[in-house]
Amino acid sequence: MYNKRCRYRWMACLLLLYTACNVPKETVRRENRLVPDQYNSTQDTTNPAGVKWRDYFTDPDLIALIDTALEHNQELNILAQEIAVRNNEIREKKGEYLPFAGIKAGAGLDKVGRYTNIGAMEEATEIKPGKAMPDPLPDFMVAGYASWEADIWHKLHNAKKAALSRYLSSIEGRNFAVTNLVAEIAEAYYELLALDNQLEIVSRNVDIQTQALRIVKLQKEATQVTELAVRRFEAQVLHTQSLQYGIRQQITETENKINYLLGRYPQPIRRSSNSFDTLVPHVISAGLPSQLLANRPDIRQAELDLQAARLDVQAARARFYPAVGITASVGYQAFDPGYLLRTPASLLYGLAGDLAAPLVNRNAIRAAYSSANARQLQAVYNYERTVLKGYMEVYNQLSRISNLEKGYALKSRQVAALVHSVDIANTLFSATRADYMEVLMTQRDALESKFELVETRQQQLNAMVNIYRALGGGWK
C-alpha cells in the first residue's frame, strides 16, 4: 500500500512538471529607444515644452477660451471617465489575489427513502429517548466561508500591475488630448484673426476700387476712355465685394469650430483683431530629441501600454503552471433551530487545499498566450512609431518656421512694392499715361499679395503652436 501511494505521488509530480515545462516560448523584441542626438546643428537644451500654456500664449482672449474648453470640452470629460474606469479595474484586480470571505445561511427540507442506507440510519437514530428523527428532515445552516488562490506564479499580481499601467496610460492619453485641444483652439483663434484682417483688406480695396470707378466714369464722359474700361472697373469692384461674403462664411465656421471645442452652442468669439499685425512668433529652441521621451504624453502613453502588454504576457504564461487554492468554512448546521447553536454537536468546519494544472486541451490557454505575445509586439511597434512620429513633427516644424520667416520678409517687401505701384498706376491713369488694364492688374496683384501676407503670418503663428505641441507642451 505504501509503495502504491508513493507511485501515485510521483506520477502526480511528473504530470505537474510536464505542464510547467511544456510552455510555448515567448516572442521577445525590445523596443528601440535610440533617437538622433539633435534636430539640427544646435545643441541648445532649452525646451519650451516645460512652459505652461498660460505663459506661452499671451493673448488674454485666447487664454479665456482655453480655460473654458478645459472645463467643458466633452472629449476631455469622456477621457476623465475613462480614467475612473481604469482606476476601478485596479481595485478589481487587487481584489482577485486577496482572500475572499463571505457568510451564508440556509434552510431546507429533505425526504429520503425508508429502505435506503440514510433512511435506515435516520429511523434508528433517537434524539431523545423514545423520540426518532423527524421525517421529512429539515436542515438549518449558518456559516462563514473563505477562499484564496495562492499567487505563487505572480499571475494575479502581474494582472494588477498591468491594470495600473493602463490607468497611468489613460492619464497620459488625457494629457495628450489636452495638448491637442490647446493647439486646436490656438490655431482656430489665429485663423479667426487672419480672416478678420482679410475682411478689412477687402473692405479697403472696395473703397479704393470704387473711387477708381468714379474716375473712369468721369473720363468716359470726357471721352478719354471707352465704355469697356468702365465695365471692366465695375466688374472688378463687384468681384472684390463678393469676396466679403466668402470670408464672412469662413469666419462663421471658424467661430463655431471654437464653440464646438468649448462645448457650447454658437455665439460670437471675443477677440482683438487689431493685434494680429503686431503678433510676433516666438523664437523657438527645440532642445534635444531625447527630451521628447519625457515631455510628449503620447510617447509616455505608448511606453505604459508596452509595460502593460508585457505584464499581460507574464500573466498569460502563468496560466500554464499549477494553481494552488485554499478553501475553508466554519459554522453551525442542525435539523432543528433549537439545536443550531449547540457546540460542538452542531459545529461544522472544513479546510481544503487543491493543486490543479492544465493537462489536456490547453488550446484556449495557448491561444490567449499567443494573443498576449502578439499584442506585446504591437505595443513595441506602436512605441517606436510614436517616437519616430514625434521626432518628424518637430523636425518639420523647425524647418517650416525657418522658411516661413524668410518668406514673410520677402512677402512684406512685395506688398510694399505693389501698394506703391497702385498709387503710381492710378496717377498715370488719371494723366492718361497708363492703360486701364495696368491699373486693374496692379490692384488685383496688390490685393492677392496682401492676402498672402496675412496667410503667411497665420502660418507662422500656427507653426509656433505646432512646435509647442510637437515638443510636448500644452498639457501642464
C-alpha positions in Angstrom: 0.0 0.0 0.0 2.8 2.4 0.9 4.5 1.7 -2.5 1.4 2.4 -4.4 0.9 5.8 -2.7 4.5 6.7 -3.4 4.0 5.7 -7.1 0.8 7.9 -7.4 2.6 10.8 -5.8 5.5 10.5 -8.2 3.1 10.3 -11.2 1.3 13.5 -10.0 4.6 15.3 -9.6 5.7 14.3 -13.1 2.4 15.5 -14.6 2.7 18.8 -12.8 6.3 19.1 -14.0 5.2 18.3 -17.6 2.5 21.1 -17.5 5.0 23.6 -16.2 7.8 22.8 -18.7 5.6 22.4 -21.8 5.0 26.2 -22.2 5.4 27.9 -25.6 8.3 30.3 -26.0 7.8 34.0 -25.6 8.4 36.2 -28.6 10.8 38.8 -27.2 11.6 42.1 -29.1 13.0 45.1 -27.2 11.9 48.5 -28.3 14.4 50.8 -29.9 14.8 53.8 -27.7 17.6 55.5 -29.7 16.9 58.9 -31.3 19.3 61.2 -33.1 21.4 63.5 -31.0 20.0 66.7 -32.4 17.4 68.2 -34.8 19.9 70.5 -36.5 23.4 71.8 -35.8 22.4 73.4 -32.4 22.9 71.7 -29.1 20.7 74.0 -27.1 18.8 72.1 -24.3 16.2 74.9 -23.8 12.8 73.4 -24.5 9.5 75.3 -24.4 7.6 72.1 -23.6 8.1 72.8 -19.9 6.5 76.3 -20.2 2.9 76.4 -19.1 0.4 77.3 -21.8 -0.7 80.3 -19.8 2.8 81.7 -20.1 3.3 80.6 -23.7 0.2 82.3 -25.1 -0.1 85.9 -24.2 -3.5 86.9 -25.7 -6.0 87.2 -22.8 -8.9 86.4 -25.1 -7.2 83.2 -26.2 -6.4 82.3 -22.6 -10.0 82.7 -21.6 -11.1 80.4 -24.5 -8.7 77.7 -23.5 -9.8 77.9 -19.9 -13.4 77.4 -20.9 -12.5 74.5 -23.1 -10.6 72.7 -20.5 -13.6 72.8 -18.2 -16.4 72.0 -20.7 -14.9 70.1 -23.6 -16.8 66.8 -24.0 -13.9 64.7 -25.2 -11.9 65.6 -22.0 -14.9 64.8 -19.9 -15.2 61.4 -21.6 -11.5 60.7 -21.0 -11.9 61.7 -17.4 -14.5 58.9 -17.0 -12.1 56.5 -18.8 -9.5 57.2 -16.1 -12.2 56.4 -13.5 -12.9 53.1 -15.2 -9.2 52.2 -15.3 -8.9 53.0 -11.6 -11.8 50.7 -10.8 -10.0 48.0 -12.8 -7.0 48.3 -10.5 -9.3 47.7 -7.5 -10.9 44.8 -9.2 -7.6 43.1 -10.0 -6.3 43.8 -6.5 -9.3 42.0 -5.0 -8.6 38.9 -7.1 -5.4 38.0 -5.2 -6.7 38.9 -1.8 -8.7 36.2 0.2 -12.4 36.2 -0.4 -14.7 35.7 2.6 -18.4 35.6 3.0 -21.3 34.4 5.1 -24.2 32.3 4.1 -27.4 31.0 5.8 -29.9 28.4 4.5 -32.8 26.2 5.3 -34.1 23.2 3.5 -36.2 20.0 3.7 -35.0 16.6 2.8 -37.0 13.3 2.4 -35.2 10.1 1.7 -36.5 6.6 1.2 -37.1 4.4 4.2 -35.3 1.5 2.8 -32.1 3.3 1.9 -29.0 3.4 4.0 -29.5 7.0 5.0 -33.2 6.3 5.7 -32.4 3.3 7.8 -29.9 5.2 9.9 -32.4 8.1 10.4 -35.0 5.6 11.5 -32.7 4.1 14.1 -31.4 7.4 15.4 -33.0 8.9 18.5 -32.6 12.4 19.6 -34.2 11.9 22.9 -35.3 8.6 24.4 -38.3 7.4 22.6 -38.1 10.3 20.0 -36.9 9.4 16.5 -35.6 11.8 13.8 -38.3 13.9 12.2 -39.5 12.8 8.7 -39.1 14.7 6.4 -35.8 16.0 7.8 -35.4 19.8 8.0 -32.0 21.4 7.6 -30.8 24.7 9.0 -27.4 26.2 8.5 -25.4 29.4 9.1 -21.7 29.5 8.2 -18.8 31.6 7.2 -16.6 30.6 4.3 -13.3 31.8 2.6 -11.3 31.0 -0.5 -7.9 32.1 -1.6 -5.7 31.4 -4.6 -2.1 31.4 -3.7 -0.5 33.6 -6.3 2.8 31.7 -6.4 3.5 32.5 -10.1 2.5 36.2 -9.8 -0.3 35.8 -12.3 -2.7 37.9 -10.3 -0.1 40.5 -9.2 1.1 40.9 -12.8 -2.6 41.4 -13.9 -2.9 44.1 -11.2 0.3 45.8 -12.4 -0.9 45.8 -16.0 -4.1 47.4 -14.9 -2.1 50.1 -13.1 0.0 50.7 -16.2 -3.2 51.2 -18.2 -4.6 53.5 -15.6 -1.4 55.7 -15.9 -1.7 55.3 -19.7 -5.2 56.7 -19.6 -4.0 59.8 -17.7 -1.3 60.3 -20.3 -4.0 59.9 -23.0 -6.0 62.7 -21.4 -2.8 64.9 -21.2 -2.2 64.3 -24.9 -5.8 65.3 -25.6 -5.3 68.5 -23.6 -2.2 69.3 -25.7 -4.1 68.8 -28.9 -7.1 70.8 -27.6 -5.0 73.8 -26.6 -3.3 73.7 -30.0 -6.6 73.4 -31.9 -8.1 76.4 -30.2 -5.0 78.5 -30.7 -4.9 77.6 -34.4 -8.6 78.4 -34.9 -8.2 81.6 -32.9 -5.3 82.8 -35.1 -7.3 81.8 -38.2 -10.1 83.9 -37.0 -7.8 86.9 -36.6 -6.4 86.3 -40.1 -9.9 86.2 -41.6 -10.8 89.5 -39.8 -7.8 91.1 -41.3 -8.5 89.8 -44.8 -12.1 91.1 -44.5 -10.7 94.5 -43.5 -8.3 94.4 -46.5 -11.2 93.6 -48.9 -13.3 96.5 -47.5 -10.4 98.9 -48.0 -9.9 97.7 -51.5 -13.6 98.0 -52.3 -13.3 101.7 -51.3 -10.2 102.2 -53.5 -11.7 100.5 -56.5 -15.0 102.4 -56.1 -13.0 105.6 -56.2 -11.2 104.4 -59.3 -14.6 103.6 -60.9 -15.8 107.1 -60.3 -12.7 108.5 -62.0 -13.2 106.1 -65.0 -16.8 107.3 -65.4 -15.7 110.9 -65.4 -13.0 110.1 -68.0 -15.6 108.3 -70.2 -17.8 111.4 -70.0 -14.8 113.4 -71.2 -14.3 110.8 -74.0 -10.9 109.8 -72.6 -11.8 106.1 -72.2 -14.4 103.8 -73.6 -17.4 102.0 -72.1 -15.2 98.9 -72.0 -13.0 100.5 -69.3 -16.0 101.4 -67.2 -17.4 97.9 -67.4 -14.0 96.3 -66.5 -13.6 98.6 -63.5 -17.2 97.9 -62.4 -16.7 94.1 -62.7 -13.6 94.4 -60.6 -15.5 96.2 -57.8 -18.2 93.6 -57.9 -15.7 90.8 -57.7 -14.0 92.3 -54.7 -17.3 92.9 -53.0 -18.3 89.2 -53.5 -15.1 88.1 -51.6 -16.5 89.6 -48.4 -19.3 87.0 -48.2 -17.0 84.1 -48.6 -14.7 85.4 -45.8 -17.8 86.0 -43.6 -18.8 82.4 -44.1 -15.3 81.2 -43.1 -15.5 83.5 -40.0 -18.8 81.9 -39.0 -17.5 78.4 -39.5 -14.3 79.1 -37.6 -16.2 80.7 -34.7 -18.4 77.6 -34.5 -15.4 75.3 -34.6 -14.1 77.1 -31.5 -17.6 77.0 -29.9 -17.7 73.2 -30.5 -14.3 72.7 -28.8 -15.6 74.8 -25.9 -18.6 72.6 -25.6 -21.2 75.3 -26.2 -23.7 76.4 -28.9 -22.9 79.1 -31.5 -22.1 82.6 -30.1 -19.6 85.4 -31.0 -16.0 84.8 -30.2 -14.4 87.7 -28.3 -11.1 88.7 -29.9 -9.0 91.7 -30.7 -8.3 91.6 -34.5 -6.2 94.7 -34.4 -3.4 92.9 -32.6 -2.9 90.4 -35.5 -0.3 92.6 -37.2 1.7 93.0 -34.0 1.8 89.4 -33.1 5.3 88.1 -33.4 6.0 84.4 -33.3 8.3 83.2 -30.5 11.9 82.4 -31.1 11.8 78.6 -30.6 14.6 76.4 -29.4 13.6 72.7 -29.7 16.0 71.3 -27.2 17.3 67.7 -27.6 15.4 64.8 -29.2 15.9 62.7 -26.1 13.7 65.2 -24.2 10.7 64.1 -26.3 10.6 60.8 -24.4 9.8 62.6 -21.2 7.8 65.5 -22.5 5.3 64.1 -25.0 2.3 62.4 -23.4 1.6 60.2 -26.4 5.1 58.7 -26.1 4.7 58.1 -22.4 1.3 56.6 -23.1 2.8 54.2 -25.6 5.5 53.3 -23.1 3.0 52.5 -20.4 0.9 50.5 -22.9 4.0 48.5 -23.7 4.6 47.8 -20.0 1.0 46.6 -19.6 1.3 44.3 -22.6 4.5 42.7 -21.2 2.8 42.1 -17.9 -0.2 40.5 -19.7 2.3 38.1 -21.3 3.6 37.1 -17.9 0.1 36.7 -16.5 -0.9 34.5 -19.5 2.2 32.4 -19.2 1.4 31.7 -15.5 -1.8 30.0 -16.6 0.2 27.0 -17.8 1.6 26.4 -14.2 -0.2 24.6 -11.4 -2.6 26.8 -9.4 -2.9 26.4 -5.6 -6.2 27.1 -4.0 -7.3 27.0 -0.3 -10.9 26.9 0.9 -12.3 27.0 4.4 -15.6 27.1 6.1 -16.9 27.1 9.7 -20.5 27.4 11.1 -23.4 25.5 12.6 -25.9 23.1 11.0 -28.8 21.2 12.5 -32.3 19.8 11.7 -33.9 21.8 14.4 -33.3 25.5 15.2 -33.2 24.6 18.9 -30.1 22.6 18.3 -28.5 25.0 15.8 -26.1 26.8 18.1 -25.1 23.8 20.2 -21.3 23.3 20.4 -19.7 21.1 19.4 -22.6 18.9 18.4 -23.9 21.2 15.6 -20.5 22.7 14.7 -19.2 22.2 11.2 -15.9 23.2 9.7 -13.8 22.4 6.8 -10.4 23.1 5.3 -9.2 22.0 1.9 -6.3 22.8 -0.4 -6.1 21.9 -4.1 -3.4 21.8 -6.7 -4.7 22.0 -10.3 -2.8 22.3 -13.6 -4.0 22.2 -17.2 -3.1 18.9 -18.8 -5.2 18.1 -21.8 -6.9 20.5 -24.3 -4.9 23.6 -23.5 -5.8 25.3 -26.8 -7.7 28.2 -25.1 -4.7 28.9 -22.8 -2.3 28.7 -25.8 -4.4 31.0 -27.8 -4.6 33.6 -25.0 -0.9 33.4 -24.6 -0.2 33.8 -28.3 -2.6 36.8 -28.4 -0.8 38.4 -25.5 2.5 37.9 -27.3 1.1 39.5 -30.5 -0.3 42.4 -28.5 3.2 42.9 -26.9 4.8 43.1 -30.4 2.1 45.6 -31.4 2.9 47.7 -28.4 6.6 47.7 -29.3 6.0 48.8 -32.9 3.5 51.4 -31.7 6.0 52.8 -29.3 8.7 53.1 -32.0 6.2 54.6 -34.4 5.1 57.2 -31.8 8.7 58.2 -31.1 9.5 58.5 -34.8 6.3 60.5 -35.5 7.2 62.9 -32.6 10.7 63.5 -34.0 9.5 64.0 -37.5 6.8 66.5 -36.4 9.4 68.6 -34.5 11.9 68.4 -37.4 9.3 69.5 -39.9 8.0 72.4 -37.8 11.6 73.7 -37.2 12.1 73.7 -41.0 8.7 75.3 -41.5 9.5 78.1 -39.0 12.7 78.9 -40.7 11.3 79.0 -44.2 8.2 81.0 -43.2 10.4 83.6 -41.6 12.3 84.1 -44.8 9.2 84.0 -46.9 7.4 86.6 -44.7 10.3 89.1 -45.1 10.2 88.8 -48.9 6.4 88.9 -49.0 6.4 92.1 -46.9 8.7 93.8 -49.5 6.4 92.6 -52.3 3.3 94.1 -50.6 5.1 97.4 -50.1 6.1 97.5 -53.7 2.7 96.6 -55.0 0.9 99.2 -52.8 3.2 101.8 -54.1 2.6 100.6 -57.7 -1.2 101.0 -57.2 -0.6 104.7 -56.3 1.6 105.1 -59.4 -0.8 103.3 -61.7 -3.7 105.5 -60.5 -1.7 108.7 -61.0 -0.6 107.6 -64.5 -4.1 106.5 -65.4 -5.5 109.9 -64.3 -2.9 111.6 -66.6 -3.9 109.2 -69.4 -0.3 107.9 -69.4 -1.3 104.3 -68.4 -3.8 101.8 -69.7 -6.8 100.9 -67.5 -5.7 97.2 -67.7 -2.4 98.1 -66.0 -4.4 99.7 -63.1 -6.7 96.7 -62.8 -3.8 94.2 -62.8 -1.9 96.2 -60.3 -4.9 96.4 -58.0 -5.5 92.7 -58.3 -1.9 91.8 -57.6 -1.8 94.1 -54.6 -5.0 92.5 -53.1 -3.6 89.0 -53.6 -0.3 89.9 -52.1 -1.9 91.4 -49.0 -4.0 88.2 -48.6 -0.9 86.1 -48.9 1.0 88.2 -46.4 -1.8 87.7 -43.8 -1.9 83.9 -44.6 1.9 83.8 -44.1 1.6 85.5 -40.8 -1.1 83.0 -39.8 1.1 80.1 -40.9 3.9 81.5 -38.7 1.7 81.6 -35.7 0.4 78.1 -36.4 3.9 76.9 -36.7 4.6 78.4 -33.3 1.6 76.5 -31.9 2.5 73.2 -33.7 6.1 73.2 -32.5 4.9 73.7 -28.9 2.5 70.8 -29.4 5.2 68.6 -31.1 7.6 69.2 -28.3 5.0 68.0 -25.7 3.8 71.3 -24.4 0.3 72.5 -23.5 -0.9 69.8 -21.0 0.7 71.2 -17.9 
